[in-house]
Amino acid sequence: MRLRIFNIIKNTKVEGPGRRYCIWTQGCSRHCRGCQAVHTWSHEAGVLIEVQDIISDIFKQKDIEGITFLGGEPFEQAEACGLIAREIKKSDLSVLCFTGGYLEDLRMEEKNRLLLENTDLLIDGPFEIDKIDYSRPWCGSSNQRYHFLTDRYNEEIFTKYKNKVEVNISKNGVVFMNGMGNFREILQKIDLEKII
């Protein structure tokens, strides 16, 4: 089985608790107004990678606490993400998953079962531009909810973690920002003349 992905960052500190291996799935049918990840919407873009190759790469990483699925919409590829999550949970790594759907609805579809069963922390709800709120870690709007599906994490995350942004520059000069915050405001403050 293959997973269509937009990007993978193998070691990041801004997409969940601790250092994480982050997988941005490619493809989202939700199209939330004001979404900062519109480049992940297309179901034809991105690259297809064998699930087993992703699993093998995750286990090669050192000092990560777990993996994070973002999107795109991970539950549009729930079977492939579920296979990865199941293998990761066999070790001491954690699984965090973001979704624009709601847990109650996701539980109604059998295809989502494996991913839900192997997720420690689920953050659900669509981004709502009229409810922008960056006060909680990893969320962009106040309607989004945290579901502690195992005892791996709890409400302590609200005081332990704050929203942060990372800027990655690839070998070929492509700049990629990840994390949570007001990206437009951040970009307005950057003086590219001083960087270049």
C-alpha positions in Angstrom: 0.0 0.0 0.0 1.2 3.5 -0.8 0.6 6.9 0.9 0.3 10.1 -1.1 2.3 12.7 0.8 3.0 16.4 0.4 6.1 16.4 2.7 7.9 14.7 5.4 10.1 16.4 8.1 12.0 13.7 9.9 12.8 15.7 13.1 10.7 18.7 14.2 9.9 20.2 17.6 6.8 22.2 16.6 4.2 19.6 15.5 3.3 17.9 18.8 5.0 16.8 22.0 8.8 16.4 21.8 10.7 15.7 18.6 8.6 14.2 16.0 8.6 12.6 12.5 5.9 14.5 10.6 4.0 13.3 7.6 1.9 15.8 5.6 -0.6 13.8 3.6 -1.5 15.1 0.2 -5.2 15.6 -0.6 -8.0 17.3 1.3 -11.7 17.7 0.3 -12.6 20.0 3.1 -11.1 23.3 1.7 -11.4 25.3 4.9 -11.6 29.0 4.2 -8.3 30.6 5.3 -6.4 27.3 5.3 -2.6 27.8 5.5 -2.0 24.5 3.7 -3.9 24.9 0.4 -1.0 23.3 -1.4 -2.0 20.0 0.2 -5.5 20.0 -1.2 -4.9 18.4 -4.6 -5.4 14.6 -4.7 -3.1 14.4 -7.7 -0.1 16.3 -6.4 2.5 15.1 -4.0 4.4 11.8 -4.3 3.3 8.2 -3.6 5.5 6.3 -1.1 5.3 2.7 0.0 4.0 2.5 3.6 6.7 0.0 4.5 9.4 2.5 3.3 8.0 5.2 5.5 7.9 2.8 8.5 11.5 1.8 7.9 12.6 5.4 7.7 10.8 6.3 10.9 12.7 3.5 12.8 16.0 4.9 11.4 15.4 8.2 13.2 17.1 8.9 16.6 15.6 10.6 19.6 12.1 11.1 18.3 9.1 10.8 20.6 6.6 9.9 17.9 5.0 10.7 14.6 2.5 13.3 13.6 0.0 13.0 10.7 -1.1 16.4 9.2 -2.5 17.4 6.0 -4.1 17.5 3.7 -6.6 15.3 5.5 -5.0 12.1 7.0 -8.4 10.4 7.3 -8.8 10.5 3.5 -6.0 8.0 3.5 -6.9 6.4 6.8 -6.0 2.8 5.9 -2.4 3.7 4.9 -1.9 6.0 7.9 -3.4 3.4 10.1 -0.9 0.8 9.0 2.0 3.2 9.8 0.5 4.1 13.2 0.0 0.4 14.1 3.6 -0.4 13.4 4.9 2.7 15.3 2.8 1.9 18.3 4.6 -1.5 18.6 7.6 0.5 19.8 7.5 3.2 22.4 6.7 6.0 19.9 3.5 8.0 20.1 1.0 9.0 17.4 -0.6 12.4 17.0 -3.1 13.0 14.3 -4.8 16.2 13.0 -8.1 16.1 11.2 -10.7 18.6 9.9 -13.4 16.1 10.7 -15.0 15.3 14.1 -14.2 12.2 16.2 -17.9 11.3 16.4 -18.2 11.2 12.6 -14.8 9.4 12.1 -15.8 6.6 14.4 -18.8 5.9 12.2 -16.6 4.7 9.3 -14.8 1.3 9.5 -11.9 2.5 7.3 -10.9 4.9 10.1 -10.8 2.3 12.9 -7.1 1.2 12.7 -5.8 4.8 12.7 -8.1 5.8 15.6 -7.1 2.7 17.6 -3.4 3.6 17.2 -3.6 7.4 17.9 -2.6 8.8 21.3 -3.8 12.4 20.7 -6.3 13.4 18.1 -6.9 17.1 17.4 -10.1 17.5 15.4 -12.3 20.1 13.9 -12.0 22.2 10.7 -10.0 25.5 10.7 -12.5 28.3 11.1 -11.1 31.7 10.1 -13.6 33.6 12.2 -12.4 31.7 15.3 -8.7 32.2 14.9 -7.0 31.4 18.2 -3.3 30.6 18.6 -3.4 30.4 22.4 -3.4 26.6 22.6 -0.6 24.4 21.2 -0.9 23.2 17.6 -4.4 24.6 17.0 -5.4 27.5 14.8 -9.0 28.1 15.8 -10.9 27.9 19.0 -13.4 25.2 17.8 -10.7 22.6 17.4 -10.7 19.9 20.1 -8.1 17.7 21.8 -9.0 14.0 22.3 -6.6 12.0 24.6 -7.3 8.6 23.2 -4.7 6.8 25.4 -3.1 7.8 28.7 0.1 8.8 26.9 -0.8 12.6 27.0 -3.1 14.7 29.1 -4.0 18.3 29.8 -0.4 19.0 31.0 0.4 19.7 27.3 -1.5 23.0 27.6 1.1 24.4 30.0 4.1 22.5 28.8 4.0 23.5 25.1 3.4 26.7 23.2 2.9 27.4 19.5 6.2 27.8 17.6 7.2 28.0 14.0 10.2 26.4 12.3 11.8 27.5 9.0 13.5 24.8 6.9 15.6 25.5 3.8 16.2 22.6 1.5 19.5 22.0 -0.3 17.9 23.4 -3.5 16.8 26.6 -1.7 13.1 25.9 -1.1 11.8 27.5 2.1 9.3 25.5 4.1 7.6 26.9 7.3 5.9 24.6 9.7 4.3 24.7 13.1 1.4 26.9 14.3 1.2 30.7 14.3 0.1 33.6 12.2 2.3 32.9 9.1 1.2 36.1 7.3 2.3 38.2 10.3 5.6 36.3 10.6 6.3 36.7 6.9 5.6 40.5 7.0 8.2 40.9 9.8 10.9 39.0 7.9 13.4 41.3 6.1 14.5 39.1 3.3 17.1 41.7 2.3 19.0 41.0 5.5 18.8 37.2 5.1 20.0 37.2 1.5 
